[in-house]
Every structure is written in C-alpha cells, then in structure tokens.
C-alpha cells in the first residue's frame, strides 16, 4: 500500500499536481478517562493512523477540551466533502462525552450532542453535531454504549443532518472489544472495501468478550461507499481468511458444518460451541473452539449479510495445532485461582477511583486467549453517570 501511495504522489507531482488535490479531512476523538476507567485514546489513534494512510488530512485529539473540539469542528466544516469522523467515549443515544484523566477542570469536560445547539450539562460543555458541517462527512462512526439504542439517536441525526453514512451501537459495549473492532474495521476500509463490508468483517470475529453487543449496530445511509482517498479505484485486496460461500442463497443452519469442513476437513463440531446472533445486517454464527470446558478466542464465523454467505477463518493459524492447545490447558491447575477475590479487587479499585459514578459488577468470563497464550478471567464492570445518563463497560483481565 505504501509503495502505491508513493508512486501516485510522484505521478501527480510530475503532472503539476500535489496530493492536496485529494485532501479530505478525518477527525478522530477519544481519551483516557483516568486510572481504572475506560481509555478510548487507542481506538481514536487507530482510526487516525488508518485514515491518514488512506490519504486523508487526519486530525487526532486524545486530550479533548471544549476549545480544541470546537476548533476541530470548524476545521472539518471547511474541509470539503467526503471526510471521515470517529468518536468513542461514554455515551447514550443523545451524546458522547470525554473527560481526560478525570480532570476536574470544566475545560476538560466536553462532548457532542445530537441536539441543535451547544449546551452545558452537569459541568460538561456539549457541542452540537450540527457544528461539524455534516454534509462534508462521507462516514461518521459514533461509538459508545447505546449510542444508537433509541430510534432517534446521535448517529441517525448525523445522517439526517447531511452525513452520507453513519454507524451507532444499540447496546452497551465492552471496552475490551472496541479496540479489536476498530482495528478490523479500518484495516478493511484501508484495503478498498466498502463501509458495509468493513463493518461485516469487524463483526466476524470469535475473540470478542461479548459478540452480541459489539456487533449490534445501526447503519444509516450509503454504506456501499468505499473510503480510500488516494486510490479510490483500488480493488479489494484478497484475504485468505475470508471465503465467499454463495451469493443470493438462503442460509440454512443444517449447512453450516459442511461450509466449515469445505476448508477444514478435520473439523469436529463437538469441539465447538455455537453462538447465533441476529442483527440489523443479517445473521452471524460463531463457532468457538472449547477445550476442557473453556471457551477459546479462536474458531470460525459464518455470516449472512448483503445477500452473501461468507466463512471467516478465525483460527489464527492453529487449526492443525489443536492437540498442542489441549496440552497447554491440561497442564493448567486453575483450582487455586480465587475468582471472588479478583472481582472484589476490581470493584474496590474502581469504586475508589470513581466515586462520582455508579459502579457494579456486570458479569465475568473465563476464556483461553490463544493469541496471547494465556487463560483469562475477565471481570466486566458497569459504569453509569446518572447526571449525564451515559454508560460504559470497563473490563479487567486477570491471568489465571
């Protein structure tokens, strides 16, 4: 990709043009909310890096204040058409907020709202999405817990306000899942796939803590668009982990195993647990490998979306090494791991650090993270700010 970008730049310069001919803006905002809280700066940086490589004049803000967010809105409004927006923070259907490092200064309490004018709420200055010149946005990603729960929401209003396509989430999403989703989504976009294809690829992963929430997305507008600015004619790069099974064919559960065996003749469905998810875009079937009763992060995903059935190989190259994985688990003695102590440690730390928020245990998960080579105990904690009515789910991971 980098070589093709350099070649294009040379050719444009030779003919008296510069890459500014293609200059479109992308803005990515996230922040570290402080010790023991959600950190969305990494996801914003991922969106920034990918959109920059795709040819956008990219702007990143991980220490948002009302002044620099307003400045970014002004910059984006004057940047021209076909830009990209990415936001991730504490959220609900009406707003997304940030508070860098839990800073008590009002300047650091900032957010965006779907309502028509700038307003203040519980010490936060909220900038209207209308200030962003939404007609310039080819894509707006409004990521956060329940950012699209209601029929009318911040993503739908951004689309109604002029954005060509927007995404929002219907459920509360786990912060331990957002980084992977964002990486997969923008990776796919950068390789010339459409917004819808990139969304589907991001959804098609067996390693999420809670697949049902991170994949429950409302999509608005022209999701058939691609986003690569420098090489808009780029053909989708073939990925040997994604296999098209059929186009225009009805998906039948009775055929699922045969689809997988077409690519892995040794597949034994008894070694896998199946999760069926139905969302606005179609069906997702996750087959997660299970070893000694422990769900792993690897497996296969079959999707039915956009009139196409696809099989995604999420085995991470381990399909022929299942016996090795079984030996690793067999050697682990998990009886001495104190789950209750881990839960208490996680809850106490968060309650001390964030007395202003309602904090409670959501759920726990035991999983074999094959990519990291460890068995994990994941504690999911609900955050709720009653004043702003915004939510997040923080995950703490302990190695067992």
C-alpha positions in Angstrom: 0.0 0.0 0.0 2.8 2.5 0.9 4.6 1.8 -2.4 1.4 2.5 -4.4 0.8 5.7 -2.5 4.4 7.0 -3.1 4.0 6.1 -6.8 0.8 8.0 -7.1 2.4 11.0 -5.4 5.3 11.0 -7.9 2.9 10.8 -10.9 0.8 13.7 -9.6 3.8 15.9 -8.9 5.1 15.2 -12.4 1.9 16.5 -13.9 1.9 19.6 -11.8 -0.4 18.4 -9.1 0.1 17.7 -5.4 -1.7 15.3 -3.1 -3.7 18.3 -1.8 -5.9 17.7 -4.8 -7.3 14.7 -2.8 -7.1 16.4 0.6 -10.1 15.4 2.7 -10.3 15.7 6.5 -10.7 13.0 9.0 -11.2 13.7 12.7 -10.7 11.1 15.5 -11.5 11.8 19.1 -11.0 9.6 22.2 -9.4 9.9 25.6 -8.0 8.2 28.6 -10.6 8.8 31.3 -8.1 8.1 34.0 -6.9 5.3 36.3 -9.3 2.4 36.4 -11.6 3.8 33.7 -12.2 3.5 30.0 -9.4 4.5 27.7 -10.6 5.2 24.1 -7.4 7.0 23.0 -6.0 3.9 21.4 -9.1 3.4 19.2 -9.0 7.0 18.1 -5.3 6.7 17.3 -6.1 3.6 15.2 -8.7 5.4 13.3 -6.4 8.3 12.8 -3.5 6.2 11.6 -5.6 4.3 9.1 -7.4 7.4 7.7 -4.0 9.1 7.4 -2.6 6.2 5.4 -5.7 6.3 3.2 -4.9 9.8 2.1 -6.9 12.0 4.5 -5.6 15.1 6.1 -6.0 13.5 9.5 -6.6 15.1 12.9 -6.3 13.3 16.2 -7.4 14.6 19.6 -6.8 12.4 22.8 -6.9 15.3 25.2 -10.2 16.9 24.2 -11.2 20.3 25.6 -14.1 22.4 24.5 -11.8 24.8 22.7 -9.9 22.2 20.7 -13.0 20.2 19.9 -14.8 23.3 18.6 -11.7 24.1 16.6 -11.7 20.6 15.0 -15.4 21.1 14.2 -14.6 24.3 12.5 -11.7 22.8 10.5 -13.8 19.8 9.4 -16.7 22.1 8.4 -14.4 24.0 6.0 -12.5 20.9 4.7 -14.7 19.9 1.8 -16.8 16.8 1.0 -16.1 13.1 1.7 -14.5 13.4 5.1 -14.5 10.9 8.0 -15.4 11.3 11.7 -14.7 8.9 14.5 -15.8 9.4 18.2 -15.6 6.9 21.1 -16.4 7.8 24.7 -19.0 7.4 27.4 -22.3 7.6 25.6 -26.1 7.3 25.2 -28.4 7.9 22.2 -28.1 11.7 22.6 -24.4 12.3 23.5 -20.8 11.1 23.6 -18.6 12.7 26.3 -14.9 12.8 27.2 -13.1 13.7 30.4 -9.3 13.4 30.1 -7.7 11.7 33.1 -10.8 12.6 35.2 -9.7 16.2 35.2 -12.0 18.4 37.4 -11.4 21.5 35.3 -14.6 22.3 33.3 -12.5 22.8 30.2 -11.8 19.0 30.0 -15.4 18.0 30.4 -16.6 18.0 26.9 -18.8 16.1 24.4 -21.0 16.2 21.4 -24.8 16.1 21.4 -27.4 15.4 18.7 -29.4 18.5 19.8 -29.3 21.6 17.7 -27.2 24.0 19.8 -24.3 24.0 22.2 -25.3 23.3 25.8 -24.0 22.6 29.2 -25.0 19.6 31.4 -23.6 18.6 34.8 -20.4 20.7 34.1 -19.9 19.4 30.6 -19.9 21.6 27.5 -21.6 19.7 24.7 -21.1 20.8 21.1 -23.9 20.1 18.7 -23.1 17.6 15.9 -24.6 20.3 13.5 -21.4 22.3 14.2 -19.4 19.8 12.2 -20.6 20.6 8.7 -22.0 17.1 8.4 -22.6 17.4 4.6 -18.8 17.0 4.5 -18.8 13.6 6.1 -18.8 10.5 4.0 -18.7 8.4 7.2 -19.4 9.1 10.8 -18.6 6.5 13.5 -20.5 7.3 16.7 -19.1 4.6 19.0 -20.2 4.2 22.6 -22.7 2.4 24.8 -26.2 2.6 23.4 -25.2 5.5 21.0 -28.0 4.2 18.7 -30.3 2.5 21.2 -33.3 4.7 20.5 -34.9 5.0 17.1 -33.8 8.7 17.0 -30.2 8.8 18.1 -26.9 10.7 17.6 -26.0 8.5 14.5 -29.4 8.8 12.9 -29.4 12.6 13.5 -25.9 12.9 12.0 -27.2 11.1 8.9 -30.3 13.3 8.8 -28.0 16.3 9.1 -26.1 15.5 5.9 -23.6 12.8 6.7 -23.5 10.2 3.8 -23.2 7.2 6.2 -23.1 6.7 9.9 -22.8 3.9 12.4 -24.0 3.7 16.0 -24.4 0.9 18.7 -27.7 -0.3 20.1 -26.3 -2.0 23.2 -23.7 -1.3 25.9 -20.3 -2.4 24.5 -17.3 -3.8 26.4 -14.2 -1.7 26.3 -12.2 -4.9 25.8 -13.9 -5.4 22.5 -13.8 -1.9 20.9 -10.1 -1.9 20.1 -10.3 -5.1 18.0 -13.5 -4.0 16.3 -12.0 -0.6 15.3 -8.7 -2.2 14.1 -10.6 -4.7 11.9 -13.0 -2.1 10.6 -10.4 0.4 9.5 -8.0 -2.2 8.2 -10.7 -3.4 5.9 -11.6 0.1 4.8 -8.0 0.9 4.1 -7.9 -2.1 1.7 -10.6 -0.7 -0.5 -13.6 -2.5 0.9 -17.0 -0.7 1.4 -18.2 0.6 4.7 -20.7 -2.3 4.9 -18.1 -4.9 4.0 -15.7 -3.5 6.6 -18.4 -3.4 9.2 -19.3 -7.1 8.5 -15.6 -8.1 8.7 -15.2 -6.3 12.0 -18.3 -8.1 13.3 -17.0 -11.5 12.1 -14.6 -12.4 15.0 -14.7 -15.1 17.6 -12.4 -13.4 20.1 -14.9 -10.8 21.5 -15.8 -10.9 25.1 -19.5 -10.2 24.1 -20.1 -10.6 20.4 -23.8 -9.9 20.7 -23.3 -6.3 21.8 -20.3 -5.2 19.7 -22.0 -6.5 16.6 -25.4 -4.9 17.2 -25.0 -1.8 15.0 -27.4 0.5 13.4 -26.2 1.6 10.0 -27.5 4.6 8.1 -27.1 5.8 4.6 -24.6 4.9 1.8 -22.7 2.1 3.4 -21.9 0.8 -0.1 -19.3 3.6 -0.4 -15.6 3.0 -0.1 -13.3 5.4 1.8 -9.8 5.3 0.3 -9.0 8.8 -0.9 -5.6 8.3 -2.6 -6.6 5.3 -4.6 -10.4 5.3 -4.9 -10.3 2.8 -7.7 -8.4 0.2 -5.6 -9.7 -3.3 -5.9 -10.4 -5.2 -2.7 -7.3 -7.0 -1.6 -7.9 -10.7 -1.3 -7.9 -12.0 2.3 -7.3 -15.8 2.5 -9.2 -15.9 5.9 -12.4 -14.8 4.2 -14.3 -17.2 1.9 -17.4 -16.4 -0.1 -19.7 -19.5 0.1 -22.5 -18.3 -2.1 -24.4 -15.2 -3.3 -28.2 -15.0 -3.4 -28.6 -18.2 -1.5 -30.7 -18.7 1.7 -28.6 -19.6 4.8 -29.7 -22.8 6.4 -28.3 -24.0 9.8 -28.1 -27.5 8.5 -25.4 -26.5 6.0 -23.1 -24.6 8.5 -20.9 -27.5 9.4 -20.4 -28.5 5.7 -19.3 -25.0 4.9 -16.5 -25.2 7.5 -15.5 -28.8 6.5 -15.0 -27.5 3.0 -12.0 -25.6 4.3 -11.0 -27.8 7.3 -11.8 -31.5 6.6 -10.8 -32.4 10.2 -13.4 -30.0 11.8 -15.3 -31.7 14.6 -18.4 -29.7 15.6 -18.4 -31.4 19.1 -15.2 -29.4 19.9 -17.0 -26.1 19.4 -19.8 -24.0 21.0 -22.1 -22.2 18.6 -23.5 -18.7 19.1 -26.1 -17.3 16.8 -26.5 -13.6 16.6 -29.1 -11.7 14.6 -28.6 -8.0 14.0 -29.9 -5.4 11.5 -27.5 -6.6 8.8 -28.2 -10.4 9.0 -27.1 -13.5 10.8 -23.7 -14.3 12.5 -22.8 -17.8 13.6 -19.7 -18.1 15.8 -18.1 -21.5 16.3 -15.7 -21.1 19.2 -13.3 -23.9 20.0 -13.8 -25.3 23.5 -11.0 -27.1 25.4 -11.8 -28.8 28.8 -14.9 -26.7 29.1 -13.0 -23.4 28.5 -14.1 -21.3 25.6 -11.2 -20.1 23.4 -10.9 -17.0 21.3 -10.4 -18.9 18.1 -12.9 -20.6 15.7 -15.0 -19.9 12.6 -17.6 -17.3 11.8 -20.3 -17.7 9.2 -22.3 -14.6 8.2 -25.3 -13.9 6.0 -25.3 -10.2 5.1 -25.9 -8.2 1.9 -27.2 -11.3 0.1 -23.9 -13.1 0.6 -22.9 -16.0 2.8 -19.2 -15.8 4.0 -17.0 -18.0 6.1 -14.3 -16.2 8.2 -11.4 -18.3 9.5 -10.6 -17.0 12.9 -8.3 -20.0 13.9 -5.2 -17.8 13.9 -3.2 -20.5 12.1 -4.0 -23.0 14.9 -6.3 -25.4 13.1 -3.6 -28.1 12.8 -2.3 -27.5 16.4 -5.4 -28.2 18.5 -3.7 -31.0 20.3 -1.0 -28.6 21.4 -3.6 -26.2 22.7 -5.3 -29.0 24.6 -1.9 -29.9 26.2 -1.5 -26.3 27.3 -4.9 -26.3 29.0 -4.4 -29.7 30.6 -1.2 -28.5 32.4 -3.0 -25.6 34.0 -4.3 -26.0 37.5 -7.0 -23.3 37.9 -8.4 -24.6 41.2 -6.3 -22.1 43.3 -7.4 -19.0 41.4 -9.7 -17.0 43.6 -12.4 -15.6 41.3 -14.2 -13.8 44.2 -11.0 -12.1 45.3 -10.4 -10.9 41.7 -13.9 -9.5 41.5 -13.6 -7.7 44.8 -10.2 -6.3 43.8 -11.6 -4.9 40.5 -14.7 -3.4 42.1 -12.9 -1.8 45.0 -10.3 -0.2 42.7 -13.0 1.3 40.5 -15.2 2.5 43.4 -12.2 4.3 45.0 -11.1 5.9 41.7 -14.6 6.9 40.6 -16.8 7.8 43.5 -19.0 10.0 41.3 -20.2 7.2 39.2 -22.5 4.2 39.9 -20.3 1.1 39.6 -21.4 -2.5 39.8 -20.4 -6.0 38.5 -21.9 -6.8 35.1 -20.6 -10.3 34.5 -17.5 -12.5 34.4 -15.9 -14.7 31.7 -13.3 -17.4 31.7 -11.6 -17.8 28.3 -8.4 -19.2 26.7 -6.9 -16.3 24.8 -5.0 -18.2 22.3 -3.4 -15.2 20.7 -1.9 -14.2 24.0 -1.2 -17.7 25.1 -3.0 -17.5 28.5 -6.2 -18.4 30.3 -8.0 -15.3 31.4 -10.6 -14.3 34.0 -12.4 -11.2 32.7 -14.4 -9.0 35.1 -16.8 -6.7 33.4 -17.9 -3.6 35.3 -20.9 -1.3 34.5 -20.2 2.4 34.8 -23.2 4.8 34.9 -23.3 8.6 35.3 -26.8 9.4 36.4 -26.4 13.1 35.9 -25.4 12.8 32.3 -27.2 9.5 31.8 -24.2 7.9 30.0 -22.8 4.4 30.2 -19.7 2.4 29.7 -18.5 -1.2 30.4 -14.9 -1.5 31.7 -13.2 -4.9 31.6 -10.4 -6.0 33.9 -8.5 -9.1 32.9 -6.6 -11.4 35.3 -4.3 -14.2 34.1 -5.3 -17.5 35.7 
